[in-house]
Amino acid sequence: MAEDNQTDAAAQGGQGSGGPEFSMQKVFIKDLSFEAPGAPEIFLKEWKGETGIQLNTQARPVGEQEGVYEVELGLTVTTESNGETGYLVEIKQAGVFIVRGFPEEQRNQLLGAYCPNALFPFARETVADLVLKGGFPQLLLQPVNFDALYAKHLKEQKEGQASGGNGASVTASQNA
């Protein structure tokens, strides 16, 4: 009987023990757009896709309950072929997370790096599906090191170079 109570407390992320609590409550698409401005003519040309990716993240408290946050991962994927835009995908993948009982620095790390890392596979899958359904070659977005991006954002803030806000952004490119 005592084992059951301990198991229940552990399954609740430490709720019963008053320790730190972290959980993902909901994952959803907040905004989504796919554009293929050169279609259908672009399909008749040789494809030499070059992809640019912009990422940004932000977190905000939700509702009246303490420790409930919405984390939003924004991705803009633009692919050009021979100097012409093939497609543009914009997605805001979001999630609701419970983050309670952590020191501020650790809470910020969870919201700024861990949560976007958890959301990225959902956004990556949606982008891949949209690109394929749009008639273009498969696009596999490379993994992103959100811990390194978060560390870079903190360093920029300390140096006074940050542009403000409580999110981070980065631009990258890959061949499609």
C-alpha angles and dihedrals in degrees: 000000000000089000090056092054092049091049091049092050092049091049089054091058094253096309093137094048096049091241128130116307127204128169141149109235104177140000119201145157108250097181134002135180135171123186130179102182096174097048132154095013093054090063090064093058131077109273118233101161120197115182130205120193129197120191132188135168136196137174131201136174115257126213129330099305116101116241099021113125139175112218117195126197113196120198127183114187118187122180124190130187120197091346094307124110109248098181144340123208123188122183135171105199111189141181140188113231134184110220113171137153098021125125111257095254093051092044090053090049090052093048095041101042116004097049095047088048089055091049097046098080090055092051092044091054093048092049092048092050094048093049092050093046088049088064098254131125116276115282119205111188112216119240116272125221100224091175090061091045091050092049090050090050091051091049091051091049091052091050091050093242097113115115092222134254126093097268136083131223137193138177123217138163138211138173117258 
